[in-house]
Amino acid sequence: MIRLILFGLAVALATAAGTLVYIERTRPAVEAVTPTSVTIPVAAEVWVLVAQRPLPARHQISAGDIGWIRWPEDRVQPFFTVSETGNTPLTELEGLFTNRAYNEGEPLDMGALSTVRVERLSDRVTPGMRAVALAVSAETTAGGFVKVDDFVDIIRVDGGGEGRVILENVRVLAVGASMGNVAGLTSGDMPETVGSNPGTVTVELSPRQAGILAAADYDGRLALALRTREDKAPIPPEPRPEAEEAPTRHFIGVLQGETWVPYEVQ
């Protein structure tokens, strides 16, 4: 009985093996696929003029500040300066001034360059200070002789005609619309004063001083007293007149009829 079972298993295994051999021989051959190379198109590039280091506004360009780099042609803006070779000399741009700030690698806008340094009032203000303008006349500006970078005392005149210095040693930033001489211009091109009656004078104040000036200008008249450049000492306080002691008065009461009447005794 055992022999019959073993014989049956052997026949079954032989049949399965033959079936697998037949399937493998009759399977269709798979053709080998040859890989093909994919060509990625390279975008065309041009040479663009850029800032090679961070450039602040109103900076005078020197050698090494600007240069050429390769830039995708499809990303070139109309204001870019483009070169086909990147060998175009830049010497004619040296000495020009930037009218705005540039980051490193930012394309240069030729329309934002000028031959003179266009100075702004904010460039003259000391960090932490403020520029404040006040209305003036020739009479209140030392006859119109107050100039840019002079130092003045500001006087407040109240309604009763009494004047008091409220701010001392204040720097003048601008007179009228003039900020004084600018780099690249002669004194004849940019005068330090604008006539004898500029209309306004802009001074440099701390935030606290700006508040004092605004309050004084609200209910009083302001005038400027010109100081020498060497005089930085504060004005000594004026001595206050001592109040006279009032004499002591003595009274006595005198009975007149039914009424007590006070009489002063010297």
C-alpha positions as protocol buffer text, in pm:
chain_id: "A"
residue {
  index: 1
  type: MET
  ca { x: 0 y: 0 z: 0 }
}
residue {
  index: 2
  type: ILE
  ca { x: 279 y: 243 z: 93 }
}
residue {
  index: 3
  type: ARG
  ca { x: 457 y: 162 z: -229 }
}
residue {
  index: 4
  type: LEU
  ca { x: 151 y: 254 z: -433 }
}
residue {
  index: 5
  type: ILE
  ca { x: 127 y: 593 z: -254 }
}
residue {
  index: 6
  type: LEU
  ca { x: 494 y: 673 z: -315 }
}
residue {
  index: 7
  type: PHE
  ca { x: 460 y: 573 z: -677 }
}
residue {
  index: 8
  type: GLY
  ca { x: 162 y: 806 z: -718 }
}
residue {
  index: 9
  type: LEU
  ca { x: 356 y: 1100 z: -571 }
}
residue {
  index: 10
  type: ALA
  ca { x: 649 y: 1038 z: -801 }
}
residue {
  index: 11
  type: VAL
  ca { x: 420 y: 1035 z: -1106 }
}
residue {
  index: 12
  type: ALA
  ca { x: 255 y: 1364 z: -993 }
}
residue {
  index: 13
  type: LEU
  ca { x: 593 y: 1536 z: -946 }
}
residue {
  index: 14
  type: ALA
  ca { x: 716 y: 1423 z: -1283 }
}
residue {
  index: 15
  type: THR
  ca { x: 399 y: 1549 z: -1451 }
}
residue {
  index: 16
  type: ALA
  ca { x: 433 y: 1896 z: -1283 }
}
residue {
  index: 17
  type: ALA
  ca { x: 797 y: 1924 z: -1385 }
}
residue {
  index: 18
  type: GLY
  ca { x: 714 y: 1840 z: -1743 }
}
residue {
  index: 19
  type: THR
  ca { x: 438 y: 2099 z: -1748 }
}
residue {
  index: 20
  type: LEU
  ca { x: 678 y: 2374 z: -1626 }
}
residue {
  index: 21
  type: VAL
  ca { x: 934 y: 2285 z: -1891 }
}
residue {
  index: 22
  type: TYR
  ca { x: 667 y: 2301 z: -2161 }
}
residue {
  index: 23
  type: ILE
  ca { x: 542 y: 2645 z: -2043 }
}
residue {
  index: 24
  type: GLU
  ca { x: 896 y: 2789 z: -2034 }
}
residue {
  index: 25
  type: ARG
  ca { x: 972 y: 2663 z: -2387 }
}
residue {
  index: 26
  type: THR
  ca { x: 646 y: 2797 z: -2537 }
}
residue {
  index: 27
  type: ARG
  ca { x: 671 y: 3148 z: -2370 }
}
residue {
  index: 28
  type: PRO
  ca { x: 725 y: 3425 z: -2635 }
}
residue {
  index: 29
  type: ALA
  ca { x: 1066 y: 3589 z: -2631 }
}
residue {
  index: 30
  type: VAL
  ca { x: 1080 y: 3945 z: -2482 }
}
residue {
  index: 31
  type: GLU
  ca { x: 1270 y: 4192 z: -2696 }
}
residue {
  index: 32
  type: ALA
  ca { x: 1536 y: 4389 z: -2516 }
}
residue {
  index: 33
  type: VAL
  ca { x: 1468 y: 4766 z: -2505 }
}
residue {
  index: 34
  type: THR
  ca { x: 1768 y: 4983 z: -2584 }
}
residue {
  index: 35
  type: PRO
  ca { x: 1767 y: 5302 z: -2370 }
}
residue {
  index: 36
  type: THR
  ca { x: 1758 y: 5626 z: -2566 }
}
residue {
  index: 37
  type: SER
  ca { x: 1926 y: 5950 z: -2450 }
}
residue {
  index: 38
  type: VAL
  ca { x: 1699 y: 6250 z: -2375 }
}
residue {
  index: 39
  type: THR
  ca { x: 1837 y: 6589 z: -2480 }
}
residue {
  index: 40
  type: ILE
  ca { x: 1735 y: 6879 z: -2253 }
}
residue {
  index: 41
  type: PRO
  ca { x: 1747 y: 7210 z: -2438 }
}
residue {
  index: 42
  type: VAL
  ca { x: 1982 y: 7466 z: -2280 }
}
residue {
  index: 43
  type: ALA
  ca { x: 1833 y: 7816 z: -2238 }
}
residue {
  index: 44
  type: ALA
  ca { x: 2019 y: 8087 z: -2422 }
}
residue {
  index: 45
  type: GLU
  ca { x: 2219 y: 8323 z: -2200 }
}
residue {
  index: 46
  type: VAL
  ca { x: 2356 y: 8675 z: -2232 }
}
residue {
  index: 47
  type: TRP
  ca { x: 2590 y: 8888 z: -2023 }
}
residue {
  index: 48
  type: VAL
  ca { x: 2415 y: 9134 z: -1788 }
}
residue {
  index: 49
  type: LEU
  ca { x: 2570 y: 9420 z: -1589 }
}
residue {
  index: 50
  type: VAL
  ca { x: 2513 y: 9372 z: -1213 }
}
residue {
  index: 51
  type: ALA
  ca { x: 2635 y: 9503 z: -878 }
}
residue {
  index: 52
  type: GLN
  ca { x: 2918 y: 9281 z: -753 }
}
residue {
  index: 53
  type: ARG
  ca { x: 2872 y: 9394 z: -393 }
}
residue {
  index: 54
  type: PRO
  ca { x: 2590 y: 9570 z: -200 }
}
residue {
  index: 55
  type: LEU
  ca { x: 2578 y: 9933 z: -311 }
}
residue {
  index: 56
  type: PRO
  ca { x: 2396 y: 10195 z: -100 }
}
residue {
  index: 57
  type: ALA
  ca { x: 2198 y: 10478 z: -252 }
}
residue {
  index: 58
  type: ARG
  ca { x: 2403 y: 10780 z: -365 }
}
residue {
  index: 59
  type: HIS
  ca { x: 2718 y: 10565 z: -381 }
}
residue {
  index: 60
  type: GLN
  ca { x: 2994 y: 10667 z: -622 }
}
residue {
  index: 61
  type: ILE
  ca { x: 3081 y: 10370 z: -843 }
}
residue {
  index: 62
  type: SER
  ca { x: 3444 y: 10259 z: -845 }
}
residue {
  index: 63
  type: ALA
  ca { x: 3639 y: 9968 z: -996 }
}
residue {
  index: 64
  type: GLY
  ca { x: 3510 y: 9636 z: -864 }
}
residue {
  index: 65
  type: ASP
  ca { x: 3162 y: 9763 z: -774 }
}
residue {
  index: 66
  type: ILE
  ca { x: 3000 y: 9635 z: -1095 }
}
residue {
  index: 67
  type: GLY
  ca { x: 3066 y: 9355 z: -1344 }
}
residue {
  index: 68
  type: TRP
  ca { x: 2919 y: 9115 z: -1602 }
}
residue {
  index: 69
  type: ILE
  ca { x: 2751 y: 8781 z: -1525 }
}
residue {
  index: 70
  type: ARG
  ca { x: 2565 y: 8530 z: -1745 }
}
residue {
  index: 71
  type: TRP
  ca { x: 2186 y: 8568 z: -1735 }
}
residue {
  index: 72
  type: PRO
  ca { x: 1900 y: 8369 z: -1899 }
}
residue {
  index: 73
  type: GLU
  ca { x: 1802 y: 8556 z: -2211 }
}
residue {
  index: 74
  type: ASP
  ca { x: 1430 y: 8496 z: -2156 }
}
residue {
  index: 75
  type: ARG
  ca { x: 1452 y: 8671 z: -1816 }
}
residue {
  index: 76
  type: VAL
  ca { x: 1618 y: 8991 z: -1933 }
}
residue {
  index: 77
  type: GLN
  ca { x: 1419 y: 9304 z: -1847 }
}
residue {
  index: 78
  type: PRO
  ca { x: 1409 y: 9615 z: -2069 }
}
residue {
  index: 79
  type: PHE
  ca { x: 1621 y: 9823 z: -1829 }
}
residue {
  index: 80
  type: PHE
  ca { x: 1905 y: 9565 z: -1811 }
}
residue {
  index: 81
  type: THR
  ca { x: 2241 y: 9649 z: -1967 }
}
residue {
  index: 82
  type: VAL
  ca { x: 2332 y: 9355 z: -2193 }
}
residue {
  index: 83
  type: SER
  ca { x: 2658 y: 9252 z: -2360 }
}
residue {
  index: 84
  type: GLU
  ca { x: 2717 y: 8971 z: -2608 }
}
residue {
  index: 85
  type: THR
  ca { x: 3068 y: 8895 z: -2489 }
}
residue {
  index: 86
  type: GLY
  ca { x: 3087 y: 9030 z: -2133 }
}
residue {
  index: 87
  type: ASN
  ca { x: 3409 y: 9210 z: -2220 }
}
residue {
  index: 88
  type: THR
  ca { x: 3262 y: 9559 z: -2261 }
}
residue {
  index: 89
  type: PRO
  ca { x: 3479 y: 9809 z: -2064 }
}
residue {
  index: 90
  type: LEU
  ca { x: 3313 y: 9972 z: -1762 }
}
residue {
  index: 91
  type: THR
  ca { x: 3552 y: 10261 z: -1711 }
}
residue {
  index: 92
  type: GLU
  ca { x: 3300 y: 10517 z: -1836 }
}
residue {
  index: 93
  type: LEU
  ca { x: 3062 y: 10419 z: -1554 }
}
residue {
  index: 94
  type: GLU
  ca { x: 3317 y: 10474 z: -1280 }
}
residue {
  index: 95
  type: GLY
  ca { x: 3250 y: 10798 z: -1095 }
}
residue {
  index: 96
  type: LEU
  ca { x: 2873 y: 10788 z: -1149 }
}
residue {
  index: 97
  type: PHE
  ca { x: 2635 y: 10788 z: -849 }
}
residue {
  index: 98
  type: THR
  ca { x: 2359 y: 10540 z: -772 }
}
residue {
  index: 99
  type: ASN
  ca { x: 2018 y: 10693 z: -707 }
}
residue {
  index: 100
  type: ARG
  ca { x: 1898 y: 10383 z: -521 }
}
residue {
  index: 101
  type: ALA
  ca { x: 2045 y: 10088 z: -331 }
}
residue {
  index: 102
  type: TYR
  ca { x: 2144 y: 9760 z: -502 }
}
residue {
  index: 103
  type: ASN
  ca { x: 2188 y: 9410 z: -362 }
}
residue {
  index: 104
  type: GLU
  ca { x: 2479 y: 9191 z: -464 }
}
residue {
  index: 105
  type: GLY
  ca { x: 2407 y: 9036 z: -805 }
}
residue {
  index: 106
  type: GLU
  ca { x: 2119 y: 9275 z: -884 }
}
residue {
  index: 107
  type: PRO
  ca { x: 2114 y: 9407 z: -1244 }
}
residue {
  index: 108
  type: LEU
  ca { x: 2209 y: 9772 z: -1277 }
}
residue {
  index: 109
  type: ASP
  ca { x: 1954 y: 10022 z: -1404 }
}
residue {
  index: 110
  type: MET
  ca { x: 2135 y: 10279 z: -1617 }
}
residue {
  index: 111
  type: GLY
  ca { x: 1844 y: 10518 z: -1570 }
}
residue {
  index: 112
  type: ALA
  ca { x: 1908 y: 10516 z: -1194 }
}
residue {
  index: 113
  type: LEU
  ca { x: 2264 y: 10650 z: -1229 }
}
residue {
  index: 114
  type: SER
  ca { x: 2357 y: 11018 z: -1232 }
}
residue {
  index: 115
  type: THR
  ca { x: 2670 y: 11227 z: -1276 }
}
residue {
  index: 116
  type: VAL
  ca { x: 2615 y: 11413 z: -946 }
}
residue {
  index: 117
  type: ARG
  ca { x: 2531 y: 11289 z: -600 }
}
residue {
  index: 118
  type: VAL
  ca { x: 2166 y: 11371 z: -532 }
}
residue {
  index: 119
  type: GLU
  ca { x: 2171 y: 11419 z: -156 }
}
residue {
  index: 120
  type: ARG
  ca { x: 1864 y: 11370 z: 56 }
}
residue {
  index: 121
  type: LEU
  ca { x: 1790 y: 11542 z: 383 }
}
residue {
  index: 122
  type: SER
  ca { x: 1753 y: 11203 z: 553 }
}
residue {
  index: 123
  type: ASP
  ca { x: 2121 y: 11134 z: 472 }
}
residue {
  index: 124
  type: ARG
  ca { x: 2224 y: 11433 z: 683 }
}
residue {
  index: 125
  type: VAL
  ca { x: 2024 y: 11346 z: 994 }
}
residue {
  index: 126
  type: THR
  ca { x: 2226 y: 11185 z: 1275 }
}
residue {
  index: 127
  type: PRO
  ca { x: 2089 y: 10840 z: 1374 }
}
residue {
  index: 128
  type: GLY
  ca { x: 1841 y: 10880 z: 1658 }
}
residue {
  index: 129
  type: MET
  ca { x: 1771 y: 11244 z: 1575 }
}
residue {
  index: 130
  type: ARG
  ca { x: 1486 y: 11408 z: 1381 }
}
residue {
  index: 131
  type: ALA
  ca { x: 1461 y: 11686 z: 1122 }
}
residue {
  index: 132
  type: VAL
  ca { x: 1207 y: 11952 z: 1217 }
}
residue {
  index: 133
  type: ALA
  ca { x: 1122 y: 12264 z: 1017 }
}
residue {
  index: 134
  type: LEU
  ca { x: 1005 y: 12594 z: 1162 }
}
residue {
  index: 135
  type: ALA
  ca { x: 878 y: 12904 z: 992 }
}
residue {
  index: 136
  type: VAL
  ca { x: 1120 y: 13197 z: 1008 }
}
residue {
  index: 137
  type: SER
  ca { x: 1186 y: 13537 z: 859 }
}
residue {
  index: 138
  type: ALA
  ca { x: 1494 y: 13751 z: 808 }
}
residue {
  index: 139
  type: GLU
  ca { x: 1434 y: 13917 z: 1143 }
}
residue {
  index: 140
  type: THR
  ca { x: 1418 y: 13584 z: 1327 }
}
residue {
  index: 141
  type: THR
  ca { x: 1727 y: 13427 z: 1159 }
}
residue {
  index: 142
  type: ALA
  ca { x: 1998 y: 13679 z: 1254 }
}
residue {
  index: 143
  type: GLY
  ca { x: 1918 y: 13895 z: 954 }
}
residue {
  index: 144
  type: GLY
  ca { x: 1915 y: 13593 z: 718 }
}
residue {
  index: 145
  type: PHE
  ca { x: 2276 y: 13496 z: 794 }
}
residue {
  index: 146
  type: VAL
  ca { x: 2192 y: 13157 z: 944 }
}
residue {
  index: 147
  type: LYS
  ca { x: 2345 y: 12893 z: 714 }
}
residue {
  index: 148
  type: VAL
  ca { x: 2351 y: 12516 z: 680 }
}
residue {
  index: 149
  type: ASP
  ca { x: 2555 y: 12342 z: 954 }
}
residue {
  index: 150
  type: ASP
  ca { x: 2546 y: 12650 z: 1179 }
}
residue {
  index: 151
  type: PHE
  ca { x: 2439 y: 12608 z: 1541 }
}
residue {
  index: 152
  type: VAL
  ca { x: 2164 y: 12819 z: 1691 }
}
residue {
  index: 153
  type: ASP
  ca { x: 1963 y: 12871 z: 2006 }
}
residue {
  index: 154
  type: ILE
  ca { x: 1586 y: 12871 z: 1966 }
}
residue {
  index: 155
  type: ILE
  ca { x: 1401 y: 13146 z: 2152 }
}
residue {
  index: 156
  type: ARG
  ca { x: 1031 y: 13150 z: 2229 }
}
residue {
  index: 157
  type: VAL
  ca { x: 858 y: 13485 z: 2259 }
}
residue {
  index: 158
  type: ASP
  ca { x: 527 y: 13473 z: 2441 }
}
residue {
  index: 159
  type: GLY
  ca { x: 224 y: 13697 z: 2398 }
}
residue {
  index: 160
  type: GLY
  ca { x: 356 y: 13940 z: 2658 }
}
residue {
  index: 161
  type: GLY
  ca { x: 674 y: 14003 z: 2459 }
}
residue {
  index: 162
  type: GLU
  ca { x: 902 y: 13809 z: 2694 }
}
residue {
  index: 163
  type: GLY
  ca { x: 1161 y: 13584 z: 2529 }
}
residue {
  index: 164
  type: ARG
  ca { x: 1315 y: 13266 z: 2672 }
}
residue {
  index: 165
  type: VAL
  ca { x: 1569 y: 13020 z: 2527 }
}
residue {
  index: 166
  type: ILE
  ca { x: 1399 y: 12679 z: 2502 }
}
residue {
  index: 167
  type: LEU
  ca { x: 1662 y: 12485 z: 2302 }
}
residue {
  index: 168
  type: GLU
  ca { x: 2038 y: 12537 z: 2283 }
}
residue {
  index: 169
  type: ASN
  ca { x: 2315 y: 12447 z: 2040 }
}
residue {
  index: 170
  type: VAL
  ca { x: 2083 y: 12314 z: 1769 }
}
residue {
  index: 171
  type: ARG
  ca { x: 2232 y: 12216 z: 1433 }
}
residue {
  index: 172
  type: VAL
  ca { x: 2084 y: 12366 z: 1115 }
}
residue {
  index: 173
  type: LEU
  ca { x: 2023 y: 12098 z: 848 }
}
residue {
  index: 174
  type: ALA
  ca { x: 1866 y: 12308 z: 574 }
}
residue {
  index: 175
  type: VAL
  ca { x: 1777 y: 12669 z: 503 }
}
residue {
  index: 176
  type: GLY
  ca { x: 1473 y: 12702 z: 281 }
}
residue {
  index: 177
  type: ALA
  ca { x: 1511 y: 12434 z: 14 }
}
residue {
  index: 178
  type: SER
  ca { x: 1892 y: 12428 z: 33 }
}
residue {
  index: 179
  type: MET
  ca { x: 2096 y: 12164 z: 214 }
}
residue {
  index: 180
  type: GLY
  ca { x: 2426 y: 12338 z: 142 }
}
residue {
  index: 181
  type: ASN
  ca { x: 2699 y: 12230 z: -96 }
}
residue {
  index: 182
  type: VAL
  ca { x: 2663 y: 11883 z: -246 }
}
residue {
  index: 183
  type: ALA
  ca { x: 2947 y: 11663 z: -367 }
}
residue {
  index: 184
  type: GLY
  ca { x: 3018 y: 11731 z: -733 }
}
residue {
  index: 185
  type: LEU
  ca { x: 2870 y: 12082 z: -730 }
}
residue {
  index: 186
  type: THR
  ca { x: 3043 y: 12411 z: -678 }
}
residue {
  index: 187
  type: SER
  ca { x: 2930 y: 12667 z: -424 }
}
residue {
  index: 188
  type: GLY
  ca { x: 2787 y: 12869 z: -710 }
}
residue {
  index: 189
  type: ASP
  ca { x: 2562 y: 12580 z: -814 }
}
residue {
  index: 190
  type: MET
  ca { x: 2422 y: 12517 z: -466 }
}
residue {
  index: 191
  type: PRO
  ca { x: 2426 y: 12822 z: -236 }
}
residue {
  index: 192
  type: GLU
  ca { x: 2425 y: 12771 z: 140 }
}
residue {
  index: 193
  type: THR
  ca { x: 2136 y: 13011 z: 188 }
}
residue {
  index: 194
  type: VAL
  ca { x: 1837 y: 13100 z: -25 }
}
residue {
  index: 195
  type: GLY
  ca { x: 1805 y: 13474 z: -6 }
}
residue {
  index: 196
  type: SER
  ca { x: 1768 y: 13671 z: 313 }
}
residue {
  index: 197
  type: ASN
  ca { x: 1417 y: 13541 z: 383 }
}
residue {
  index: 198
  type: PRO
  ca { x: 1419 y: 13159 z: 333 }
}
residue {
  index: 199
  type: GLY
  ca { x: 1074 y: 13102 z: 486 }
}
residue {
  index: 200
  type: THR
  ca { x: 1174 y: 12790 z: 679 }
}
residue {
  index: 201
  type: VAL
  ca { x: 1477 y: 12654 z: 861 }
}
residue {
  index: 202
  type: THR
  ca { x: 1512 y: 12281 z: 927 }
}
residue {
  index: 203
  type: VAL
  ca { x: 1697 y: 12186 z: 1245 }
}
residue {
  index: 204
  type: GLU
  ca { x: 1818 y: 11858 z: 1397 }
}
residue {
  index: 205
  type: LEU
  ca { x: 1649 y: 11767 z: 1726 }
}
residue {
  index: 206
  type: SER
  ca { x: 1603 y: 11470 z: 1952 }
}
residue {
  index: 207
  type: PRO
  ca { x: 1245 y: 11334 z: 1973 }
}
residue {
  index: 208
  type: ARG
  ca { x: 1202 y: 11507 z: 2312 }
}
residue {
  index: 209
  type: GLN
  ca { x: 1331 y: 11839 z: 2177 }
}
residue {
  index: 210
  type: ALA
  ca { x: 1097 y: 11805 z: 1878 }
}
residue {
  index: 211
  type: GLY
  ca { x: 804 y: 11786 z: 2119 }
}
residue {
  index: 212
  type: ILE
  ca { x: 926 y: 12095 z: 2307 }
}
residue {
  index: 213
  type: LEU
  ca { x: 956 y: 12290 z: 1981 }
}
residue {
  index: 214
  type: ALA
  ca { x: 610 y: 12185 z: 1861 }
}
residue {
  index: 215
  type: ALA
  ca { x: 452 y: 12298 z: 2189 }
}
residue {
  index: 216
  type: ALA
  ca { x: 640 y: 12629 z: 2184 }
}
residue {
  index: 217
  type: ASP
  ca { x: 547 y: 12697 z: 1822 }
}
residue {
  index: 218
  type: TYR
  ca { x: 180 y: 12637 z: 1902 }
}
residue {
  index: 219
  type: ASP
  ca { x: 129 y: 12938 z: 2128 }
}
residue {
  index: 220
  type: GLY
  ca { x: 432 y: 13158 z: 2076 }
}
residue {
  index: 221
  type: ARG
  ca { x: 669 y: 13315 z: 1823 }
}
residue {
  index: 222
  type: LEU
  ca { x: 1008 y: 13157 z: 1758 }
}
residue {
  index: 223
  type: ALA
  ca { x: 1341 y: 13318 z: 1675 }
}
residue {
  index: 224
  type: LEU
  ca { x: 1693 y: 13184 z: 1614 }
}
residue {
  index: 225
  type: ALA
  ca { x: 2007 y: 13318 z: 1782 }
}
residue {
  index: 226
  type: LEU
  ca { x: 2325 y: 13234 z: 1588 }
}
residue {
  index: 227
  type: ARG
  ca { x: 2611 y: 13079 z: 1787 }
}
residue {
  index: 228
  type: THR
  ca { x: 2980 y: 13056 z: 1699 }
}
residue {
  index: 229
  type: ARG
  ca { x: 3096 y: 12710 z: 1592 }
}
residue {
  index: 230
  type: GLU
  ca { x: 3337 y: 12695 z: 1885 }
}
residue {
  index: 231
  type: ASP
  ca { x: 3077 y: 12782 z: 2146 }
}
residue {
  index: 232
  type: LYS
  ca { x: 2928 y: 12457 z: 2273 }
}
residue {
  index: 233
  type: ALA
  ca { x: 2879 y: 12561 z: 2636 }
}
residue {
  index: 234
  type: PRO
  ca { x: 2524 y: 12581 z: 2769 }
}
residue {
  index: 235
  type: ILE
  ca { x: 2385 y: 12916 z: 2866 }
}
residue {
  index: 236
  type: PRO
  ca { x: 2424 y: 12968 z: 3244 }
}
residue {
  index: 237
  type: PRO
  ca { x: 2090 y: 13003 z: 3418 }
}
residue {
  index: 238
  type: GLU
  ca { x: 1994 y: 13359 z: 3497 }
}
residue {
  index: 239
  type: PRO
  ca { x: 1967 y: 13431 z: 3871 }
}
residue {
  index: 240
  type: ARG
  ca { x: 1613 y: 13472 z: 3987 }
}
residue {
  index: 241
  type: PRO
  ca { x: 1540 y: 13792 z: 4180 }
}
residue {
  index: 242
  type: GLU
  ca { x: 1479 y: 13718 z: 4546 }
}
residue {
  index: 243
  type: ALA
  ca { x: 1130 y: 13797 z: 4657 }
}
residue {
  index: 244
  type: GLU
  ca { x: 1112 y: 14074 z: 4918 }
}
residue {
  index: 245
  type: GLU
  ca { x: 986 y: 13949 z: 5248 }
}
residue {
  index: 246
  type: ALA
  ca { x: 649 y: 14100 z: 5325 }
}
residue {
  index: 247
  type: PRO
  ca { x: 644 y: 14294 z: 5653 }
}
residue {
  index: 248
  type: THR
  ca { x: 457 y: 14137 z: 5939 }
}
residue {
  index: 249
  type: ARG
  ca { x: 132 y: 14314 z: 6011 }
}
residue {
  index: 250
  type: HIS
  ca { x: -13 y: 14337 z: 6364 }
}
residue {
  index: 251
  type: PHE
  ca { x: -374 y: 14411 z: 6447 }
}
residue {
  index: 252
  type: ILE
  ca { x: -558 y: 14489 z: 6765 }
}
residue {
  index: 253
  type: GLY
  ca { x: -928 y: 14497 z: 6825 }
}
residue {
  index: 254
  type: VAL
  ca { x: -1106 y: 14799 z: 6968 }
}
residue {
  index: 255
  type: LEU
  ca { x: -1458 y: 14773 z: 7099 }
}
residue {
  index: 256
  type: GLN
  ca { x: -1675 y: 15046 z: 6958 }
}
residue {
  index: 257
  type: GLY
  ca { x: -2015 y: 15014 z: 7105 }
}
residue {
  index: 258
  type: GLU
  ca { x: -2104 y: 14650 z: 7048 }
}
residue {
  index: 259
  type: THR
  ca { x: -1865 y: 14598 z: 6753 }
}
residue {
  index: 260
  type: TRP
  ca { x: -1496 y: 14503 z: 6759 }
}
residue {
  index: 261
  type: VAL
  ca { x: -1305 y: 14710 z: 6501 }
}
residue {
  index: 262
  type: PRO
  ca { x: -948 y: 14589 z: 6389 }
}
residue {
  index: 263
  type: TYR
  ca { x: -671 y: 14850 z: 6390 }
}
residue {
  index: 264
  type: GLU
  ca { x: -326 y: 14788 z: 6243 }
}
residue {
  index: 265
  type: VAL
  ca { x: -32 y: 14855 z: 6471 }
}
residue {
  index: 266
  type: GLN
  ca { x: 289 y: 14972 z: 6301 }
}
